[in-house]
Amino acid sequence: MHAFVSAAIAHIHEFNPQDLANTAWAVANIRMRDNQLMHFISAEIRGKLTKFEGSDFSSTAWAFSTLEVDAGPLLTAISSEVLHKLSSLGWQQLGTLADLDLPCQSMVES
């Protein structure tokens, strides 16, 4: 896992939105708490958030919520971007986002 984390951090700037979302999801799915990796993922996401689409939002928000890392500013930024792209999100993404107690929850539910 140390090799994975080191490689991910070394190349994180090359990741596209889906790569970032998938990496965050994979880390959360195996319940691997690595604050340094999640910090790097979060920082990279903030610079690419306007390029996120569909499941990029729900996977990322789910991952950070599941790991319970300090990601309040990131989740707020995700919520804001979700509101801009709300009409383009599918039911599955909306369902996941609605369950995460994000600032956009009421708009997502409606």
C-alpha positions in Angstrom: 0.0 0.0 0.0 2.9 2.3 0.7 4.1 1.9 -2.9 0.5 2.6 -4.2 0.3 5.8 -2.1 3.8 7.0 -3.2 3.0 6.4 -6.9 -0.4 8.0 -6.6 1.0 11.1 -5.0 3.9 11.3 -7.4 1.5 11.3 -10.4 -1.6 12.9 -9.0 -1.2 16.0 -11.1 -1.7 13.8 -14.2 -5.0 12.4 -13.0 -8.2 13.5 -14.8 -11.5 13.9 -12.9 -12.5 10.2 -13.3 -9.0 9.1 -12.1 -9.3 11.2 -9.0 -12.8 10.1 -8.3 -11.9 6.4 -8.8 -8.8 6.6 -6.7 -10.7 8.3 -3.8 -13.5 5.7 -4.2 -11.0 2.8 -4.2 -9.2 4.1 -1.1 -12.5 4.5 0.8 -13.9 1.2 -0.4 -11.0 -0.7 1.3 -11.2 1.7 4.3 -7.6 2.7 3.9 -7.1 5.8 6.0 -4.2 7.7 4.5 -4.6 11.4 5.3 -1.7 12.4 3.2 -3.0 10.7 0.0 -6.5 12.1 0.6 -5.1 15.6 1.1 -3.3 15.4 -2.3 -6.4 14.0 -3.9 -8.5 16.8 -2.4 -6.1 19.5 -3.5 -6.0 18.2 -7.1 -9.8 17.9 -7.2 -10.3 21.5 -6.2 -8.3 22.5 -9.3 -10.3 20.3 -11.6 -13.8 20.4 -10.0 -15.4 22.3 -12.9 -14.5 19.4 -15.2 -16.3 16.8 -13.0 -19.3 15.1 -14.3 -21.9 12.5 -13.1 -20.4 9.8 -10.9 -17.2 11.9 -10.4 -19.2 13.9 -7.9 -21.0 11.1 -6.1 -17.9 8.8 -6.0 -15.7 11.5 -4.6 -18.3 12.8 -2.1 -19.0 9.3 -0.9 -15.3 8.5 -0.5 -14.5 11.5 1.6 -17.7 11.1 3.7 -17.0 7.4 4.2 -13.5 7.9 5.4 -14.6 10.8 7.6 -11.5 12.8 6.7 -11.6 16.6 7.3 -13.0 17.5 3.9 -15.6 20.2 4.8 -14.3 22.7 2.2 -14.0 20.1 -0.5 -17.5 18.8 0.1 -18.9 22.4 0.1 -17.1 23.0 -3.2 -18.5 19.7 -4.6 -22.0 20.7 -3.5 -21.7 24.1 -5.2 -20.6 22.5 -8.5 -23.3 19.8 -8.2 -25.9 22.6 -8.1 -24.5 24.0 -11.4 -24.7 20.6 -13.0 -27.8 19.2 -11.3 -29.8 18.7 -14.4 -27.1 16.5 -16.0 -26.8 14.1 -13.1 -28.4 10.7 -13.2 -30.7 9.1 -10.6 -28.0 6.9 -9.2 -25.6 9.9 -8.7 -28.4 12.0 -7.2 -29.4 9.1 -4.8 -25.9 8.8 -3.6 -25.5 12.5 -3.1 -28.8 12.8 -1.3 -27.6 10.3 1.3 -24.4 12.2 2.2 -25.7 15.2 4.1 -24.0 17.7 1.9 -25.0 21.4 1.7 -26.8 20.7 -1.6 -28.9 17.9 -0.1 -32.3 19.6 -0.2 -31.8 20.6 -3.9 -30.6 17.2 -4.8 -33.6 15.5 -3.1 -36.1 17.8 -4.8 
